[in-house]
C-alpha cells in the first residue's frame, strides 16, 4: 500500500508540485539573471517542466539538449516547448552519466537541480567534460544558508523534505560542490530571496573549467 501510494504521489502529485514551486516569482526572477546569457549549443541539466525555456535568447542559442530522468515532469514541458522557437531535445538520463561526446556544448545551464542529483560533484565533472574550451556553466541554485541556526534547521528537515520533494537537499554547499569539481567561478552572487529561509538562500553566477 505504501509503495502504491508513493508511486501515485511521484507520478501525479510531485510533478505538479515541482512545476508550481519552480515557477514562483522569486525563482523565475533568478532564472532571468542567468539563462539569457546562454549561447550556442546549450546543455541544460534538469530541464524538467521547461521553466527556463522562455528565458533563452533565440538569437544566441542554436539548440537546447535537456537532461532529465523523469518522464512525468517532462510531459509538463509540452506547452513551453511548443512556444519555444529554439529546437529542444531531451536525453532522459541522469546528470552524472551524460551520453554526449566531450567538448560538445558551448554553454551548460543548471538551475535548481544540483539539490536533487545524488552525486552533484560527479555531475559537475560531467558538465565540465562536455563543455567546449572557453565555454561556461551558468547556474542558479538554493543551498546552505550562512546563518548557523538556519543551516541547522536545513539539516533537521532534509530527511523528510527529501522524501516529499523528489530527493531535494535544502542545504547543500553549492560553492564547495563547484570547487570539488575543480571549477572556477567567473561570477558568484548569493543572498536570501523571498520565501522560507531554509529553502531561499540562493547562489547564482557562472563557472569555467
GROMACS elastic network, one bead per residue, 0.5 to 0.9 nm:
[ bonds ]
;  ai    aj funct       b0    kb
    1     4     6  0.51032   500
    1     5     6  0.61177   500
    1     6     6  0.86454   500
    2     5     6  0.50452   500
    2     6     6  0.61891   500
    2     7     6  0.85662   500
    3     6     6  0.51497   500
    3     7     6  0.60971   500
    3     8     6  0.86128   500
    4     7     6  0.50489   500
    4     8     6  0.61757   500
    4     9     6  0.85435   500
    5     8     6  0.51592   500
    5     9     6  0.61326   500
    5    10     6  0.86307   500
    6    10     6  0.59930   500
    6    11     6  0.84207   500
    7    10     6  0.51715   500
    7    11     6  0.60444   500
    7    12     6  0.84529   500
    8    11     6  0.51991   500
    8    12     6  0.58272   500
    8    13     6  0.73079   500
    8    14     6  0.89655   500
    9    12     6  0.55208   500
    9    14     6  0.58813   500
    9    15     6  0.87356   500
    9   164     6  0.87579   500
   10    13     6  0.61150   500
   10    14     6  0.50356   500
   10    15     6  0.70413   500
   10    72     6  0.84313   500
   10   164     6  0.88077   500
   10   166     6  0.78135   500
   11    14     6  0.66095   500
   11    15     6  0.68340   500
   11    71     6  0.89472   500
   11    72     6  0.61099   500
   11    73     6  0.83890   500
   12    15     6  0.63289   500
   12    16     6  0.69973   500
   12    72     6  0.77858   500
   13    16     6  0.54259   500
   13    17     6  0.61938   500
   13    18     6  0.86917   500
   14    18     6  0.59825   500
   14    19     6  0.84085   500
   14    73     6  0.83185   500
   14   164     6  0.76623   500
   14   165     6  0.70938   500
   14   166     6  0.72486   500
   15    18     6  0.51893   500
   15    19     6  0.60051   500
   15    20     6  0.85286   500
   15    48     6  0.88389   500
   15    49     6  0.82495   500
   15    70     6  0.89362   500
   15    72     6  0.64405   500
   15    74     6  0.86589   500
   15    76     6  0.77115   500
   16    19     6  0.51450   500
   16    20     6  0.61301   500
   16    21     6  0.85804   500
   16    73     6  0.77734   500
   16    76     6  0.81574   500
   17    20     6  0.52139   500
   17    21     6  0.60654   500
   17    22     6  0.83982   500
   17   165     6  0.83522   500
   18    21     6  0.51787   500
   18    22     6  0.58006   500
   18    23     6  0.83101   500
   18    48     6  0.88931   500
   18    49     6  0.85461   500
   18    73     6  0.81402   500
   18   165     6  0.75410   500
   18   166     6  0.84778   500
   19    22     6  0.53286   500
   19    23     6  0.61656   500
   19    24     6  0.89995   500
   19    48     6  0.81573   500
   19    49     6  0.62714   500
   19    50     6  0.88613   500
   19    51     6  0.78448   500
   19    73     6  0.76655   500
   19    76     6  0.77699   500
   20    23     6  0.52257   500
   20    24     6  0.66556   500
   21    24     6  0.54822   500
   21    27     6  0.84090   500
   22    25     6  0.87470   500
   22    27     6  0.64273   500
   22    28     6  0.75240   500
   22    51     6  0.72731   500
   22   112     6  0.80018   500
   23    26     6  0.83934   500
   23    27     6  0.64852   500
   23    28     6  0.58850   500
   23    51     6  0.66410   500
   24    27     6  0.55158   500
   24    28     6  0.60999   500
   24    29     6  0.86614   500
   25    29     6  0.60754   500
   25    30     6  0.86769   500
   26    29     6  0.51086   500
   26    30     6  0.64569   500
   26    31     6  0.88919   500
   26   193     6  0.64734   500
   26   194     6  0.62469   500
   26   195     6  0.81164   500
   27    31     6  0.63231   500
   27    32     6  0.87677   500
   27   112     6  0.89961   500
   27   193     6  0.81261   500
   27   194     6  0.88839   500
   28    31     6  0.50412   500
   28    32     6  0.63907   500
   28    33     6  0.89459   500
   28    51     6  0.79915   500
   28    52     6  0.83352   500
   29    32     6  0.51890   500
   29    33     6  0.67408   500
   30    33     6  0.52426   500
   30    34     6  0.71595   500
   30    35     6  0.89208   500
   30   140     6  0.68239   500
   30   193     6  0.88337   500
   30   202     6  0.86222   500
   30   204     6  0.78924   500
   31    34     6  0.56522   500
   31    35     6  0.58297   500
   31    36     6  0.84326   500
   31    51     6  0.85335   500
   31    52     6  0.67165   500
   31    55     6  0.74750   500
   31   111     6  0.73627   500
   31   139     6  0.86226   500
   31   140     6  0.68989   500
   32    35     6  0.58184   500
   32    36     6  0.65009   500
   32    52     6  0.83378   500
   32    55     6  0.61849   500
   32    56     6  0.88496   500
   33    36     6  0.71536   500
   33    37     6  0.81469   500
   33   140     6  0.85710   500
   33   204     6  0.82769   500
   33   205     6  0.83618   500
   34    37     6  0.57628   500
   34    38     6  0.76250   500
   34    55     6  0.88836   500
   34   109     6  0.84146   500
   34   138     6  0.61110   500
   34   139     6  0.67162   500
   34   140     6  0.72137   500
   34   204     6  0.75203   500
   34   205     6  0.67413   500
   34   206     6  0.80358   500
   35    38     6  0.56999   500
   35    52     6  0.68519   500
   35    53     6  0.86393   500
   35    55     6  0.59157   500
   35    56     6  0.58243   500
   35    57     6  0.82922   500
   35   109     6  0.71108   500
   35   111     6  0.88726   500
   35   138     6  0.71128   500
   35   139     6  0.82049   500
   36    39     6  0.83030   500
   36    55     6  0.57048   500
   36    57     6  0.55718   500
   36    60     6  0.86699   500
   37    56     6  0.78272   500
   37    57     6  0.78445   500
   37    60     6  0.84468   500
   37   107     6  0.89780   500
   37   138     6  0.78803   500
   38    41     6  0.86340   500
   38    42     6  0.69538   500
   38    56     6  0.69030   500
   38    57     6  0.75375   500
   38    60     6  0.72009   500
   38    61     6  0.66973   500
   38   106     6  0.82461   500
   38   107     6  0.58532   500
   38   108     6  0.77751   500
   38   109     6  0.74713   500
   38   136     6  0.86584   500
   38   137     6  0.88422   500
   38   138     6  0.74270   500
   39    42     6  0.67473   500
   39    56     6  0.87363   500
   39    57     6  0.80875   500
   39    59     6  0.87779   500
   39    60     6  0.50254   500
   39    62     6  0.76070   500
   39   106     6  0.64409   500
   39   107     6  0.60275   500
   39   135     6  0.89850   500
   40    60     6  0.61408   500
   40    62     6  0.51467   500
   40    63     6  0.69660   500
   40    64     6  0.87030   500
   40   105     6  0.75938   500
   40   106     6  0.54518   500
   40   107     6  0.68674   500
   41    61     6  0.62384   500
   41    62     6  0.55196   500
   41    63     6  0.50638   500
   41    64     6  0.61679   500
   41    65     6  0.77430   500
   41   104     6  0.78074   500
   41   105     6  0.52431   500
   41   106     6  0.52883   500
   41   107     6  0.65223   500
   41   108     6  0.86488   500
   42    61     6  0.70160   500
   42    62     6  0.77627   500
   42    63     6  0.61356   500
   42    65     6  0.61259   500
   42    66     6  0.82580   500
   42   105     6  0.56795   500
   42   106     6  0.60874   500
   42   108     6  0.56492   500
   42   109     6  0.70960   500
   43    63     6  0.85725   500
   43    64     6  0.59006   500
   43    66     6  0.58935   500
   43    67     6  0.75489   500
   43   104     6  0.87791   500
   43   105     6  0.60867   500
   43   106     6  0.80588   500
   43   107     6  0.63625   500
   43   109     6  0.62243   500
   43   110     6  0.85668   500
   43   127     6  0.83331   500
   43   130     6  0.86144   500
   43   131     6  0.87000   500
   44    47     6  0.57733   500
   44    64     6  0.68721   500
   44    65     6  0.61052   500
   44    67     6  0.61554   500
   44    68     6  0.88620   500
   44   107     6  0.84126   500
   44   108     6  0.57283   500
   44   110     6  0.58557   500
   44   111     6  0.84447   500
   45    48     6  0.86159   500
   45    65     6  0.85771   500
   45    66     6  0.60242   500
   45    68     6  0.67972   500
   45    94     6  0.84857   500
   45    95     6  0.62319   500
   45   108     6  0.74641   500
   45   109     6  0.62836   500
   45   110     6  0.50557   500
   45   111     6  0.76284   500
   45   113     6  0.71090   500
   45   114     6  0.88045   500
   45   127     6  0.85596   500
   46    49     6  0.88831   500
   46    50     6  0.89876   500
   46    66     6  0.69175   500
   46    67     6  0.54262   500
   46    69     6  0.80949   500
   46    94     6  0.83525   500
   46    95     6  0.74984   500
   46   109     6  0.89063   500
   46   110     6  0.67622   500
   46   111     6  0.74468   500
   46   112     6  0.79287   500
   46   113     6  0.55751   500
   46   114     6  0.85328   500
   46   117     6  0.89514   500
   47    50     6  0.55353   500
   47    51     6  0.75870   500
   47    52     6  0.75652   500
   47    53     6  0.87059   500
   47    65     6  0.87300   500
   47    66     6  0.52455   500
   47    67     6  0.59235   500
   47    68     6  0.58690   500
   47    74     6  0.77853   500
   47    77     6  0.87412   500
   47    90     6  0.82469   500
   47   109     6  0.89845   500
   47   110     6  0.81310   500
   47   111     6  0.84235   500
   47   113     6  0.85817   500
   48    51     6  0.75095   500
   48    66     6  0.82475   500
   48    67     6  0.80693   500
   48    68     6  0.60005   500
   48    69     6  0.85595   500
   48    70     6  0.74139   500
   48    71     6  0.87646   500
   48    72     6  0.88792   500
   48    73     6  0.55064   500
   48    74     6  0.52270   500
   48    75     6  0.85930   500
   48    76     6  0.79461   500
   48    77     6  0.70493   500
   49    52     6  0.86043   500
   49    72     6  0.89251   500
   49    73     6  0.54493   500
   49    74     6  0.51859   500
   49    75     6  0.70379   500
   49    76     6  0.50222   500
   49    78     6  0.78300   500
   49    80     6  0.79743   500
   50    53     6  0.53660   500
   50    54     6  0.81690   500
   50    66     6  0.89845   500
   50    74     6  0.76557   500
   50    76     6  0.78077   500
   50    78     6  0.81332   500
   50    79     6  0.88463   500
   50    80     6  0.61611   500
   50    81     6  0.70499   500
   51    54     6  0.70890   500
   51    55     6  0.83557   500
   51    77     6  0.77298   500
   51    80     6  0.76376   500
   52    55     6  0.55523   500
   52    56     6  0.70092   500
   52   111     6  0.83537   500
   53    56     6  0.57931   500
   53    64     6  0.89695   500
   53    80     6  0.65893   500
   53    81     6  0.71237   500
   53    83     6  0.86642   500
   53    84     6  0.64101   500
   53    86     6  0.86523   500
   54    57     6  0.83696   500
   54    80     6  0.72011   500
   54    81     6  0.88726   500
   54    83     6  0.79811   500
   54    84     6  0.65862   500
   56    59     6  0.88333   500
   56    60     6  0.81139   500
   56    61     6  0.70909   500
   56    84     6  0.86778   500
   56    86     6  0.84094   500
   57    60     6  0.54860   500
   57    61     6  0.61451   500
   57    86     6  0.87499   500
   58    61     6  0.52131   500
   58    62     6  0.71226   500
   58    63     6  0.88660   500
   58    84     6  0.84995   500
   58    85     6  0.65879   500
   58    86     6  0.60158   500
   59    62     6  0.78991   500
   61    64     6  0.75455   500
   61    86     6  0.72257   500
   62    86     6  0.66310   500
   62    87     6  0.73490   500
   63    86     6  0.58594   500
   63    87     6  0.50397   500
   63    88     6  0.61632   500
   63    89     6  0.79670   500
   64    86     6  0.71246   500
   64    87     6  0.62237   500
   64    89     6  0.62764   500
   64    90     6  0.83485   500
   65    87     6  0.84579   500
   65    88     6  0.59198   500
   65    90     6  0.56492   500
   65    91     6  0.70723   500
   66    88     6  0.71748   500
   66    89     6  0.60286   500
   66    91     6  0.59774   500
   66    92     6  0.81180   500
   67    89     6  0.87360   500
   67    90     6  0.58433   500
   67    92     6  0.57951   500
   67    93     6  0.61177   500
   67    94     6  0.67349   500
   67    95     6  0.66039   500
   67    98     6  0.78971   500
   68    71     6  0.78794   500
   68    73     6  0.86491   500
   68    74     6  0.74459   500
   68    90     6  0.72588   500
   68    91     6  0.65468   500
   68    93     6  0.57215   500
   68    94     6  0.62186   500
   68    95     6  0.75368   500
   69    73     6  0.89770   500
   69    74     6  0.84971   500
   69    91     6  0.78011   500
   69    94     6  0.56552   500
   69    95     6  0.86180   500
   70    73     6  0.56910   500
   70    74     6  0.62778   500
   70    75     6  0.88940   500
   70    92     6  0.70692   500
   70    93     6  0.83875   500
   71    74     6  0.50476   500
   71    75     6  0.63027   500
   71    92     6  0.75442   500
   72    75     6  0.53597   500
   72    76     6  0.70649   500
   73    76     6  0.53584   500
   73    77     6  0.72447   500
   74    77     6  0.53931   500
   74    78     6  0.75197   500
   74    90     6  0.87207   500
   75    78     6  0.57777   500
   75    79     6  0.89768   500
   76    79     6  0.73402   500
   76    80     6  0.83769   500
   77    80     6  0.53580   500
   77    81     6  0.60117   500
   77    82     6  0.85919   500
   78    81     6  0.51365   500
   78    82     6  0.61593   500
   78    83     6  0.87283   500
   79    82     6  0.51335   500
   79    83     6  0.63706   500
   79    84     6  0.87593   500
   80    83     6  0.51210   500
   80    84     6  0.61723   500
   81    84     6  0.50751   500
   81    85     6  0.82304   500
   81    86     6  0.84791   500
   81    87     6  0.84776   500
   81    88     6  0.70208   500
   82    85     6  0.78818   500
   83    86     6  0.89784   500
   84    87     6  0.76301   500
   84    88     6  0.81827   500
   85    88     6  0.89716   500
   90    93     6  0.89273   500
   91    94     6  0.86309   500
   91    98     6  0.82072   500
   91    99     6  0.82232   500
   93    96     6  0.84740   500
   93    97     6  0.72557   500
   93    98     6  0.68641   500
   93    99     6  0.83197   500
   94    97     6  0.58707   500
   94    98     6  0.67678   500
   94   117     6  0.79006   500
   94   123     6  0.83466   500
   95    98     6  0.59613   500
   95   117     6  0.71664   500
   95   119     6  0.88272   500
   95   120     6  0.82149   500
   95   122     6  0.83080   500
   95   123     6  0.51211   500
   95   124     6  0.81197   500
   95   126     6  0.73996   500
   95   127     6  0.80549   500
   96   117     6  0.78704   500
   96   118     6  0.84607   500
   96   119     6  0.69340   500
   96   120     6  0.74886   500
   96   121     6  0.84912   500
   96   122     6  0.55889   500
   96   124     6  0.77704   500
   96   125     6  0.81542   500
   96   126     6  0.63262   500
   96   127     6  0.86409   500
   97   122     6  0.84279   500
   97   123     6  0.72865   500
   97   126     6  0.68954   500
   98   101     6  0.86633   500
   98   123     6  0.85870   500
   98   126     6  0.68568   500
   98   127     6  0.83433   500
   98   130     6  0.85026   500
  100   103     6  0.87787   500
  100   104     6  0.70835   500
  100   130     6  0.68914   500
  101   104     6  0.59552   500
  101   129     6  0.83389   500
  101   130     6  0.64171   500
  102   105     6  0.83983   500
  102   126     6  0.88076   500
  102   128     6  0.86665   500
  102   129     6  0.53058   500
  102   131     6  0.69513   500
  102   132     6  0.76541   500
  103   106     6  0.80886   500
  103   128     6  0.84372   500
  103   129     6  0.63737   500
  103   133     6  0.69803   500
  104   129     6  0.86162   500
  104   130     6  0.52755   500
  104   131     6  0.59165   500
  104   132     6  0.58327   500
  105   108     6  0.67277   500
  105   127     6  0.88455   500
  105   130     6  0.59558   500
  105   132     6  0.56656   500
  105   135     6  0.74943   500
  106   130     6  0.87824   500
  106   131     6  0.60580   500
  106   132     6  0.55584   500
  106   133     6  0.81806   500
  106   134     6  0.78711   500
  106   135     6  0.50108   500
  106   136     6  0.71419   500
  107   131     6  0.66994   500
  107   132     6  0.80008   500
  107   135     6  0.55709   500
  107   136     6  0.53156   500
  107   137     6  0.59332   500
  107   138     6  0.73468   500
  108   127     6  0.67496   500
  108   128     6  0.85785   500
  108   130     6  0.85237   500
  108   131     6  0.69993   500
  108   135     6  0.80063   500
  108   136     6  0.64046   500
  108   138     6  0.61578   500
  108   139     6  0.83807   500
  109   136     6  0.86208   500
  109   137     6  0.58061   500
  109   139     6  0.59055   500
  109   140     6  0.87179   500
  110   113     6  0.63282   500
  110   114     6  0.74492   500
  110   137     6  0.74677   500
  110   138     6  0.63951   500
  110   140     6  0.68262   500
  110   141     6  0.80352   500
  111   114     6  0.75092   500
  111   138     6  0.80944   500
  111   139     6  0.53499   500
  111   141     6  0.56312   500
  111   142     6  0.88983   500
  111   204     6  0.87407   500
  112   115     6  0.64757   500
  112   116     6  0.81929   500
  112   139     6  0.81905   500
  112   140     6  0.63233   500
  112   142     6  0.65773   500
  113   116     6  0.56102   500
  113   117     6  0.65525   500
  113   120     6  0.89621   500
  113   140     6  0.89029   500
  113   141     6  0.72115   500
  113   168     6  0.83323   500
  114   117     6  0.53602   500
  114   118     6  0.84287   500
  114   119     6  0.85490   500
  114   120     6  0.56944   500
  114   121     6  0.89104   500
  114   123     6  0.83297   500
  114   124     6  0.87955   500
  114   141     6  0.70329   500
  114   142     6  0.87229   500
  114   168     6  0.85261   500
  114   169     6  0.86991   500
  114   172     6  0.84386   500
  114   174     6  0.80184   500
  115   118     6  0.82978   500
  115   120     6  0.78095   500
  115   141     6  0.74895   500
  115   142     6  0.74103   500
  115   143     6  0.73761   500
  115   167     6  0.78184   500
  115   168     6  0.51132   500
  115   169     6  0.50200   500
  115   170     6  0.67960   500
  115   171     6  0.80797   500
  115   172     6  0.66384   500
  115   174     6  0.86588   500
  116   119     6  0.87036   500
  116   120     6  0.81635   500
  116   162     6  0.82902   500
  116   165     6  0.87435   500
  116   166     6  0.69686   500
  116   167     6  0.50986   500
  116   169     6  0.62263   500
  117   120     6  0.54523   500
  117   123     6  0.76221   500
  117   167     6  0.77924   500
  117   168     6  0.79894   500
  118   123     6  0.88684   500
  118   167     6  0.80803   500
  119   122     6  0.55186   500
  119   123     6  0.63921   500
  119   124     6  0.89058   500
  120   124     6  0.61443   500
  120   125     6  0.85795   500
  120   177     6  0.69163   500
  120   178     6  0.87411   500
  120   181     6  0.88674   500
  121   124     6  0.51478   500
  121   125     6  0.62621   500
  121   126     6  0.87069   500
  121   177     6  0.56697   500
  121   178     6  0.70209   500
  121   179     6  0.88219   500
  121   180     6  0.65073   500
  121   181     6  0.54443   500
  122   125     6  0.50297   500
  122   126     6  0.63232   500
  122   127     6  0.87549   500
  122   181     6  0.72945   500
  123   126     6  0.50477   500
  123   127     6  0.63228   500
  123   128     6  0.86800   500
  123   181     6  0.87104   500
  124   128     6  0.61285   500
  124   129     6  0.85596   500
  124   177     6  0.81639   500
  124   178     6  0.70618   500
  124   181     6  0.60838   500
  124   183     6  0.83571   500
  125   129     6  0.61837   500
  125   130     6  0.87438   500
  125   178     6  0.89815   500
  125   181     6  0.55674   500
  125   182     6  0.80059   500
  125   183     6  0.85294   500
  126   130     6  0.62936   500
  126   131     6  0.86253   500
  127   130     6  0.52534   500
  127   131     6  0.61468   500
  127   137     6  0.77829   500
  128   131     6  0.51864   500
  128   132     6  0.83312   500
  128   136     6  0.85230   500
  128   137     6  0.80542   500
  128   181     6  0.83831   500
  128   183     6  0.78737   500
  128   208     6  0.79316   500
  128   209     6  0.63016   500
  129   132     6  0.80454   500
  129   209     6  0.89723   500
  131   134     6  0.81435   500
  131   135     6  0.58168   500
  131   136     6  0.71135   500
  131   137     6  0.81220   500
  131   208     6  0.89812   500
  131   209     6  0.84547   500
  132   135     6  0.52604   500
  132   136     6  0.83005   500
  133   136     6  0.86331   500
  133   209     6  0.81961   500
  134   208     6  0.76071   500
  134   209     6  0.83054   500
  135   207     6  0.89601   500
  135   208     6  0.68132   500
  135   209     6  0.82453   500
  136   186     6  0.87460   500
  136   206     6  0.64372   500
  136   207     6  0.56284   500
  136   209     6  0.76131   500
  137   205     6  0.83927   500
  137   206     6  0.54195   500
  137   207     6  0.50562   500
  137   208     6  0.63187   500
  137   209     6  0.88037   500
  138   204     6  0.77375   500
  138   205     6  0.59741   500
  138   207     6  0.66267   500
  139   203     6  0.79022   500
  139   204     6  0.53634   500
  139   205     6  0.56479   500
  139   206     6  0.61537   500
  139   207     6  0.80909   500
  140   202     6  0.69765   500
  140   203     6  0.56888   500
  140   205     6  0.66733   500
  140   206     6  0.88764   500
  141   174     6  0.74175   500
  141   201     6  0.84158   500
  141   202     6  0.55831   500
  141   203     6  0.53518   500
  141   204     6  0.63295   500
  142   145     6  0.87427   500
  142   170     6  0.70714   500
  142   171     6  0.75810   500
  142   172     6  0.80015   500
  142   174     6  0.79036   500
  142   199     6  0.64702   500
  142   200     6  0.61073   500
  142   201     6  0.54045   500
  142   203     6  0.61204   500
  142   204     6  0.86820   500
  143   169     6  0.78251   500
  143   170     6  0.56846   500
  143   173     6  0.60172   500
  143   174     6  0.60602   500
  143   198     6  0.84633   500
  143   199     6  0.71786   500
  143   200     6  0.76963   500
  143   201     6  0.58542   500
  143   202     6  0.61971   500
  143   203     6  0.71920   500
  144   147     6  0.87312   500
  144   150     6  0.86424   500
  144   151     6  0.62517   500
  144   154     6  0.78382   500
  144   170     6  0.70279   500
  144   172     6  0.50904   500
  144   173     6  0.51689   500
  144   174     6  0.71570   500
  144   198     6  0.83421   500
  144   199     6  0.87636   500
  144   201     6  0.68338   500
  144   202     6  0.84168   500
  145   148     6  0.74567   500
  145   149     6  0.88385   500
  145   150     6  0.62248   500
  145   151     6  0.53823   500
  145   154     6  0.82601   500
  145   171     6  0.66504   500
  145   172     6  0.88374   500
  145   173     6  0.86146   500
  145   191     6  0.88124   500
  145   192     6  0.82883   500
  145   197     6  0.78560   500
  145   198     6  0.71995   500
  145   199     6  0.85329   500
  145   200     6  0.82427   500
  145   201     6  0.55559   500
  145   202     6  0.83918   500
  146   149     6  0.88685   500
  146   150     6  0.77167   500
  146   151     6  0.70962   500
  146   201     6  0.82608   500
  147   150     6  0.53760   500
  147   151     6  0.61887   500
  147   152     6  0.86259   500
  148   151     6  0.51140   500
  148   152     6  0.60815   500
  148   153     6  0.87298   500
  149   152     6  0.50928   500
  149   153     6  0.64605   500
  149   154     6  0.87593   500
  150   153     6  0.51597   500
  150   154     6  0.62890   500
  150   155     6  0.88589   500
  150   197     6  0.68557   500
  150   198     6  0.59812   500
  151   155     6  0.63702   500
  151   156     6  0.86492   500
  151   170     6  0.88458   500
  151   171     6  0.65354   500
  151   198     6  0.71134   500
  152   155     6  0.52242   500
  152   156     6  0.63017   500
  152   157     6  0.87559   500
  153   157     6  0.60169   500
  153   158     6  0.84036   500
  153   198     6  0.68375   500
  154   157     6  0.53256   500
  154   158     6  0.59966   500
  154   169     6  0.82030   500
  154   170     6  0.57690   500
  154   171     6  0.55505   500
  154   198     6  0.55192   500
  154   199     6  0.79562   500
  155   158     6  0.53973   500
  155   159     6  0.78948   500
  155   169     6  0.86439   500
  155   170     6  0.77865   500
  155   171     6  0.68933   500
  156   159     6  0.71589   500
  156   160     6  0.84819   500
  157   160     6  0.57416   500
  157   161     6  0.58013   500
  157   162     6  0.83658   500
  157   170     6  0.81432   500
  157   198     6  0.87172   500
  158   162     6  0.56030   500
  158   163     6  0.84330   500
  158   167     6  0.89336   500
  158   168     6  0.77754   500
  158   169     6  0.58770   500
  158   170     6  0.63566   500
  158   171     6  0.80491   500
  159   162     6  0.55202   500
  159   163     6  0.67911   500
  159   167     6  0.89768   500
  159   169     6  0.84629   500
  160   163     6  0.53712   500
  160   164     6  0.67251   500
  160   165     6  0.86704   500
  161   164     6  0.54292   500
  161   165     6  0.58117   500
  161   166     6  0.84319   500
  161   167     6  0.76298   500
  161   168     6  0.68977   500
  161   169     6  0.74692   500
  161   170     6  0.79003   500
  162   165     6  0.52059   500
  162   166     6  0.59906   500
  162   169     6  0.61356   500
  162   170     6  0.83359   500
  163   166     6  0.61719   500
  163   167     6  0.59213   500
  163   168     6  0.80043   500
  164   167     6  0.75025   500
  164   168     6  0.84756   500
  165   168     6  0.55747   500
  165   169     6  0.87515   500
  169   172     6  0.62441   500
  170   198     6  0.66109   500
  170   199     6  0.57477   500
  170   200     6  0.87941   500
  171   174     6  0.85126   500
  171   198     6  0.75312   500
  171   199     6  0.77783   500
  171   201     6  0.87014   500
  172   175     6  0.89666   500
  172   176     6  0.85974   500
  172   177     6  0.81096   500
  173   176     6  0.52647   500
  173   177     6  0.61937   500
  173   178     6  0.88925   500
  174   177     6  0.51342   500
  174   178     6  0.64888   500
  174   179     6  0.87858   500
  174   203     6  0.71654   500
  175   178     6  0.52714   500
  175   179     6  0.62978   500
  175   180     6  0.87175   500
  175   185     6  0.87252   500
  175   188     6  0.84390   500
  175   203     6  0.79855   500
  176   179     6  0.50606   500
  176   180     6  0.60978   500
  176   181     6  0.86430   500
  177   180     6  0.51556   500
  177   181     6  0.64112   500
  177   182     6  0.88627   500
  177   183     6  0.89665   500
  178   181     6  0.51567   500
  178   182     6  0.65401   500
  178   183     6  0.54531   500
  178   184     6  0.74154   500
  178   185     6  0.82839   500
  178   207     6  0.81568   500
  179   183     6  0.54166   500
  179   184     6  0.68064   500
  179   185     6  0.86672   500
  180   183     6  0.75041   500
  182   209     6  0.70055   500
  183   207     6  0.62533   500
  183   208     6  0.57469   500
  184   187     6  0.89731   500
  184   206     6  0.86388   500
  184   207     6  0.53785   500
  184   208     6  0.53389   500
  184   209     6  0.61378   500
  185   188     6  0.62364   500
  185   205     6  0.76161   500
  185   206     6  0.59850   500
  185   208     6  0.63518   500
  185   209     6  0.88321   500
  186   205     6  0.73353   500
  186   206     6  0.54106   500
  186   207     6  0.52472   500
  186   208     6  0.67420   500
  187   204     6  0.79112   500
  187   206     6  0.52747   500
  187   207     6  0.69609   500
  188   203     6  0.68537   500
  188   204     6  0.57424   500
  188   206     6  0.67432   500
  188   207     6  0.82685   500
  189   202     6  0.81237   500
  189   203     6  0.56761   500
  189   204     6  0.54016   500
  189   205     6  0.61823   500
  190   201     6  0.71813   500
  190   202     6  0.53867   500
  190   204     6  0.64338   500
  190   205     6  0.88609   500
  191   200     6  0.82340   500
  191   201     6  0.56073   500
  191   202     6  0.55067   500
  191   203     6  0.69291   500
  192   195     6  0.81853   500
  192   197     6  0.71472   500
  192   199     6  0.88794   500
  192   200     6  0.53865   500
  192   202     6  0.59511   500
  192   203     6  0.89640   500
  193   196     6  0.88300   500
  193   197     6  0.83564   500
  193   200     6  0.53716   500
  193   201     6  0.63382   500
  193   202     6  0.67695   500
  194   197     6  0.81545   500
  194   200     6  0.65997   500
  195   198     6  0.85039   500
  195   199     6  0.70581   500
  195   200     6  0.55606   500
  195   201     6  0.89835   500
  196   199     6  0.55974   500
  196   200     6  0.58688   500
  196   201     6  0.89736   500
  197   200     6  0.50426   500
  197   201     6  0.66023   500
  198   201     6  0.72489   500
  199   202     6  0.83907   500
